[in-house]
């Protein structure tokens, strides 16, 4: 049985912090994935995280501190998923850029 999970990945950018100074709180990426288990969801999100880092235009390393897996809330009937709305707001710059989010479903 496939379930929908939200995976929050907390990470640091140590090479960037050497230049810019230490950051108190880690950066966060969030992924919504469909998977057969929490472990599968975590692995899927980590693969997507590494791919995003690889495609990034920055040269510094991203060090994963932890991945937190929870069951994702179901979308509102007839409405748009609140997590998708929040993700798009972050991508457009409407929310705090220190906490980027990427939503991926159907993995």
Helices and strands as residue ranges (DSSP letters): E 3-12, H 14-20, E 27-35, H 38-55, E 63-71, H 82-91
